[in-house]
Amino acid sequence: MSTYLSSEAKAHLLHAQVLLDEHPVSSSDGLCQSCGTDGPCQLRRTALRVFGRYGRLPRRWPGKTRPELIRLRRVV
């Protein structure tokens, strides 16, 4: 099933993706890597709500949360 998205909706999703990319939560200590606040910061939660509103999933980047800091083996 495909859903039509207006250019305004696409712009909202693009801006939300940029916010998610700028505010990853570290795997080692659970802090936002940009803000330094505990858990997902307010900007990240807002961006995730945008994706929920449109029924879309955000793009994910492998290694963005730096799992090697909690002594996990990196799978190649």
Backbone as CSV, one residue per row, in Angstrom:
resi,resn,N_x,N_y,N_z,CA_x,CA_y,CA_z,C_x,C_y,C_z
1,MET,0.842,-1.168,0.000,0.000,0.000,0.000,0.890,1.234,0.000
2,SER,0.648,2.128,-0.927,1.434,3.357,-0.960,0.539,4.539,-0.618
3,THR,1.140,5.526,-0.027,0.411,6.714,0.377,1.042,7.920,-0.290
4,TYR,0.224,8.794,-0.797,0.721,10.014,-1.418,1.147,10.987,-0.331
5,LEU,2.336,11.551,-0.487,2.820,12.563,0.443,3.003,13.876,-0.315
6,SER,2.454,14.935,0.216,2.618,16.246,-0.408,4.054,16.720,-0.227
7,SER,4.413,17.757,-0.950,5.772,18.289,-0.830,6.007,18.853,0.578
8,GLU,4.963,19.369,1.204,5.092,19.881,2.571,5.357,18.741,3.559
9,ALA,4.662,17.622,3.385,4.884,16.460,4.248,6.294,15.918,4.049
10,LYS,6.761,15.871,2.802,8.121,15.410,2.528,9.148,16.336,3.167
11,ALA,8.881,17.639,3.163,9.784,18.603,3.790,9.830,18.395,5.304
12,HIS,8.674,18.105,5.904,8.631,17.833,7.347,9.450,16.592,7.685
13,LEU,9.301,15.546,6.862,10.040,14.310,7.094,11.543,14.516,6.898
14,LEU,11.912,15.303,5.912,13.326,15.571,5.673,13.939,16.330,6.849
15,HIS,13.226,17.333,7.340,13.717,18.094,8.498,13.808,17.200,9.738
16,ALA,12.826,16.330,9.923,12.850,15.406,11.060,14.026,14.445,10.942
17,GLN,14.344,13.991,9.728,15.484,13.095,9.530,16.794,13.800,9.877
18,VAL,16.903,15.057,9.504,18.102,15.832,9.839,18.256,15.937,11.359
19,LEU,17.160,16.197,12.060,17.212,16.274,13.527,17.633,14.939,14.141
20,LEU,17.091,13.842,13.609,17.461,12.522,14.130,18.938,12.236,13.887
21,ASP,19.444,12.630,12.719,20.850,12.397,12.408,21.771,13.231,13.296
22,GLU,21.318,14.400,13.706,22.134,15.289,14.534,22.065,14.943,16.024
23,HIS,21.065,14.179,16.442,20.861,13.896,17.865,20.752,12.400,18.154
24,PRO,21.805,11.615,17.832,21.759,10.190,18.182,21.983,9.991,19.675
25,VAL,21.418,8.931,20.200,21.601,8.588,21.615,22.703,7.542,21.696
26,SER,23.710,7.803,22.508,24.855,6.916,22.643,24.448,5.598,23.301
27,SER,24.980,4.502,22.789,24.701,3.192,23.373,25.400,3.000,24.705
28,SER,26.504,3.693,24.889,27.299,3.449,26.094,26.729,4.113,27.346
29,ASP,26.265,5.363,27.223,25.793,6.058,28.414,24.352,6.554,28.325
30,GLY,23.703,6.402,27.160,22.310,6.796,27.010,22.086,8.288,26.882
31,LEU,23.141,9.040,26.600,23.018,10.485,26.458,22.942,10.879,24.985
32,CYS,22.248,11.977,24.719,22.224,12.542,23.376,23.635,13.026,23.065
33,GLN,24.174,12.649,21.910,25.542,12.998,21.579,25.691,14.476,21.233
34,SER,24.616,15.178,20.919,24.693,16.606,20.616,24.388,17.457,21.837
35,CYS,23.301,17.157,22.521,22.852,17.970,23.658,23.496,17.578,24.967
36,GLY,23.809,16.290,25.111,24.350,15.797,26.366,23.282,15.527,27.411
37,THR,22.010,15.591,27.018,20.926,15.327,27.963,20.663,13.830,28.064
38,ASP,20.026,13.429,29.129,19.736,12.028,29.379,18.664,11.518,28.429
39,GLY,18.907,10.319,27.888,17.934,9.681,27.012,17.726,10.447,25.737
40,PRO,16.689,10.137,25.009,16.443,10.931,23.808,16.050,12.356,24.206
41,CYS,16.704,13.330,23.603,16.407,14.728,23.919,15.053,15.124,23.324
42,GLN,14.596,16.296,23.678,13.290,16.774,23.217,13.242,16.903,21.695
43,LEU,14.328,17.364,21.077,14.352,17.492,19.617,14.211,16.139,18.939
44,ARG,14.872,15.127,19.477,14.770,13.779,18.899,13.354,13.223,19.059
45,ARG,12.754,13.424,20.226,11.379,12.939,20.436,10.398,13.624,19.491
46,THR,10.592,14.922,19.274,9.733,15.659,18.354,9.872,15.121,16.936
47,ALA,11.111,14.857,16.523,11.351,14.322,15.186,10.723,12.935,15.031
48,LEU,10.809,12.118,16.060,10.205,10.789,15.990,8.682,10.866,15.894
49,ARG,8.088,11.865,16.542,6.640,12.050,16.434,6.225,12.395,15.007
50,VAL,7.051,13.151,14.307,6.750,13.493,12.910,6.680,12.221,12.075
51,PHE,7.649,11.326,12.256,7.622,10.068,11.509,6.404,9.236,11.885
52,GLY,6.041,9.232,13.155,4.850,8.506,13.584,3.581,9.075,12.985
53,ARG,3.517,10.389,12.883,2.339,11.052,12.320,2.106,10.650,10.866
54,TYR,3.201,10.498,10.111,3.075,10.140,8.699,3.169,8.640,8.449
55,GLY,3.355,7.858,9.500,3.410,6.403,9.343,4.641,5.937,8.592
56,ARG,5.748,6.618,8.768,7.004,6.290,8.090,8.061,5.913,9.107
57,LEU,9.108,5.258,8.643,10.243,4.926,9.481,11.426,5.802,9.093
58,PRO,12.200,6.253,10.066,13.377,7.063,9.733,14.497,6.198,9.159
59,ARG,15.394,6.830,8.433,16.576,6.158,7.917,17.527,5.956,9.088
60,ARG,18.185,4.800,9.118,19.129,4.518,10.201,20.525,4.376,9.623
61,TRP,21.499,4.789,10.393,22.895,4.712,9.985,23.624,3.742,10.916
62,PRO,24.177,2.649,10.379,24.897,1.695,11.214,26.068,2.359,11.935
63,GLY,26.195,2.104,13.223,27.301,2.620,14.009,27.123,4.029,14.527
64,LYS,26.003,4.673,14.235,25.789,6.058,14.654,25.739,6.199,16.174
65,THR,25.261,5.169,16.865,25.164,5.235,18.328,26.438,4.771,19.014
66,ARG,27.462,4.447,18.243,28.787,4.061,18.731,28.738,2.861,19.691
67,PRO,28.258,1.710,19.213,28.156,0.537,20.084,29.510,0.004,20.544
68,GLU,30.589,0.362,19.864,31.905,-0.131,20.278,32.308,0.400,21.654
69,LEU,31.654,1.461,22.090,31.982,2.014,23.402,31.486,1.142,24.547
70,ILE,30.592,0.210,24.281,30.125,-0.695,25.341,30.694,-2.096,25.140
71,ARG,31.821,-2.152,24.453,32.583,-3.379,24.253,31.851,-4.444,23.447
72,LEU,31.036,-4.010,22.506,30.400,-4.958,21.609,31.320,-5.241,20.433
73,ARG,31.318,-6.450,19.978,32.107,-6.791,18.805,31.408,-6.281,17.569
74,ARG,32.128,-5.676,16.695,31.564,-5.171,15.461,31.474,-6.285,14.432
75,VAL,30.307,-6.530,13.898,30.085,-7.570,12.913,30.288,-6.965,11.534
76,VAL,31.159,-7.596,10.737,31.460,-7.074,9.397,30.756,-7.866,8.345
